[in-house]
Amino acid sequence: MDIRKEVIQTFEEEFIQQHVSDSVYRSIVKELSGAKDPKRRGRKIELTAEKLHNFLFYLSLGHTYKDSAIYAHIPENTRQKYMASSETFQRVASLAKDNLTMQARLALAFAIEGCKPCYRAFMHPVTKEAIYILVSERQPNVRAAMWYLDQIKYFEKLSEKRGDSQQLGAPRNEEEASLLEELLNRHYDYVRSKEQEDK
């Protein structure tokens, strides 16, 4: 078999190799078997290890839950039932869904920091042999760093505009705090004086 093909195959299945073992699959099946069936149909669970792996594989590439289920030949209503009935299924699906985001964040971090030359090991899923790939040296990418800082500034300004950082009406400095205190004292004095008049 071509080594390049082995590496590609291993890379594509990396999430599944790291997070989905036979024990995880058995745990999901056990949870699904123990789940209550309101219609009491007693149907056999159709989730095979292959379907689970395919579903998680497509999720790990950034597809939606619905599309991943379709590609893995799992009906959408069945997928929703699995999510509701099995905590393990829900957990690994959530991990797979976030996989691409985490990979993007790592890639950005490596782009900003750069990296020294090193070897990266891949485990072949069939032969279980380690394949080592030389990762060449990368200098820090100034554009990636500038883009990242720009995004942070954008979201900070957006949250300030929406008032996410503080409560509505909260004083922003000492001057506003003393003004608010003065207004509250005046209001309190006014209420007291009205109470005295009523007596």
ChimeraX attribute file (.defattr): number of C-alpha atoms within 10 A of each C-alpha:
attribute: neighborCount
match mode: 1-to-1
recipient: residues
	/A:1	5
	/A:2	6
	/A:3	10
	/A:4	10
	/A:5	10
	/A:6	17
	/A:7	20
	/A:8	13
	/A:9	13
	/A:10	19
	/A:11	16
	/A:12	14
	/A:13	18
	/A:14	18
	/A:15	20
	/A:16	19
	/A:17	15
	/A:18	8
	/A:19	12
	/A:20	16
	/A:21	13
	/A:22	9
	/A:23	9
	/A:24	15
	/A:25	19
	/A:26	13
	/A:27	16
	/A:28	22
	/A:29	21
	/A:30	13
	/A:31	17
	/A:32	22
	/A:33	16
	/A:34	11
	/A:35	14
	/A:36	11
	/A:37	13
	/A:38	7
	/A:39	6
	/A:40	7
	/A:41	7
	/A:42	10
	/A:43	8
	/A:44	7
	/A:45	12
	/A:46	10
	/A:47	17
	/A:48	11
	/A:49	16
	/A:50	11
	/A:51	16
	/A:52	21
	/A:53	19
	/A:54	20
	/A:55	25
	/A:56	29
	/A:57	24
	/A:58	21
	/A:59	25
	/A:60	26
	/A:61	17
	/A:62	16
	/A:63	18
	/A:64	13
	/A:65	18
	/A:66	17
	/A:67	16
	/A:68	23
	/A:69	24
	/A:70	15
	/A:71	16
	/A:72	18
	/A:73	14
	/A:74	20
	/A:75	13
	/A:76	15
	/A:77	11
	/A:78	14
	/A:79	20
	/A:80	15
	/A:81	14
	/A:82	21
	/A:83	17
	/A:84	13
	/A:85	19
	/A:86	19
	/A:87	15
	/A:88	19
	/A:89	23
	/A:90	17
	/A:91	12
	/A:92	19
	/A:93	20
	/A:94	16
	/A:95	17
	/A:96	24
	/A:97	22
	/A:98	15
	/A:99	19
	/A:100	17
	/A:101	14
	/A:102	13
	/A:103	12
	/A:104	11
	/A:105	12
	/A:106	12
	/A:107	13
	/A:108	17
	/A:109	17
	/A:110	16
	/A:111	18
	/A:112	19
	/A:113	16
	/A:114	16
	/A:115	15
	/A:116	10
	/A:117	11
	/A:118	12
	/A:119	11
	/A:120	11
	/A:121	13
	/A:122	18
	/A:123	17
	/A:124	20
	/A:125	16
	/A:126	8
	/A:127	8
	/A:128	9
	/A:129	11
	/A:130	13
	/A:131	16
	/A:132	13
	/A:133	12
	/A:134	10
	/A:135	12
	/A:136	11
	/A:137	11
	/A:138	14
	/A:139	13
	/A:140	15
	/A:141	15
	/A:142	13
	/A:143	11
	/A:144	16
	/A:145	16
	/A:146	12
	/A:147	12
	/A:148	15
	/A:149	11
	/A:150	12
	/A:151	12
	/A:152	12
	/A:153	12
	/A:154	12
	/A:155	11
	/A:156	14
	/A:157	12
	/A:158	12
	/A:159	13
	/A:160	12
	/A:161	10
	/A:162	11
	/A:163	12
	/A:164	11
	/A:165	10
	/A:166	12
	/A:167	9
	/A:168	9
	/A:169	9
	/A:170	10
	/A:171	14
	/A:172	10
	/A:173	8
	/A:174	9
	/A:175	10
	/A:176	13
	/A:177	13
	/A:178	12
	/A:179	12
	/A:180	15
	/A:181	12
	/A:182	12
	/A:183	12
	/A:184	12
	/A:185	12
	/A:186	12
	/A:187	12
	/A:188	11
	/A:189	12
	/A:190	12
	/A:191	12
	/A:192	11
	/A:193	11
	/A:194	10
	/A:195	10
	/A:196	9
	/A:197	8
	/A:198	6
	/A:199	5
